[in-house]
Amino acid sequence: MGWIAVMVLVLVSITVDVLWIDIERKRWSWLNNSTKLQLAIFLGAFSVVSGVIYYVMS
């Protein structure tokens, strides 16, 4: 699978989990008081770290 496809898959799955699936805020409760900018920075940093891990392991 291409590197960009993996990044898109990781970013979409985390975004869906944070914004849609975790309605009761049990897994991501530490993000409750975050602004939209902080949430975007977190998701971006998470995707970059995931990409680095994927690249190093492949």
C-alpha positions in Angstrom: 0.0 0.0 0.0 1.3 3.4 -0.8 2.6 5.7 1.9 0.0 8.4 1.1 -2.8 5.9 1.2 -1.7 4.6 4.6 -1.5 8.2 6.0 -5.0 9.0 4.7 -6.3 5.7 6.2 -4.7 6.5 9.6 -5.9 10.1 9.6 -9.5 9.3 8.6 -9.8 6.4 11.1 -8.5 8.5 14.1 -10.6 11.5 13.1 -13.7 9.3 12.8 -12.9 7.8 16.2 -12.4 11.1 17.9 -15.3 13.0 16.4 -18.0 10.3 15.7 -17.5 6.9 17.4 -16.3 8.1 20.9 -19.5 10.0 21.7 -19.3 9.4 25.4 -15.7 10.7 25.5 -14.2 7.8 27.4 -11.1 7.1 25.2 -10.3 10.6 24.3 -11.6 12.4 27.5 -8.3 14.2 27.9 -9.1 16.1 24.7 -12.4 17.5 26.0 -11.1 21.0 26.8 -9.0 21.3 23.6 -9.6 23.9 21.0 -10.1 23.0 17.3 -6.6 24.2 16.6 -5.1 21.9 19.3 -7.2 19.0 18.0 -5.9 19.6 14.5 -2.3 19.8 15.7 -2.8 16.6 17.6 -4.2 14.8 14.6 -1.4 16.1 12.4 1.3 15.1 14.8 -0.3 11.7 15.3 -0.4 11.1 11.5 3.2 12.2 11.1 4.4 9.9 13.9 2.3 7.1 12.4 3.9 7.8 9.0 7.4 7.7 10.4 6.7 4.4 12.2 5.3 2.9 9.0 8.2 4.1 6.9 10.8 2.8 9.3 9.1 -0.6 9.6 8.7 -1.1 5.9 
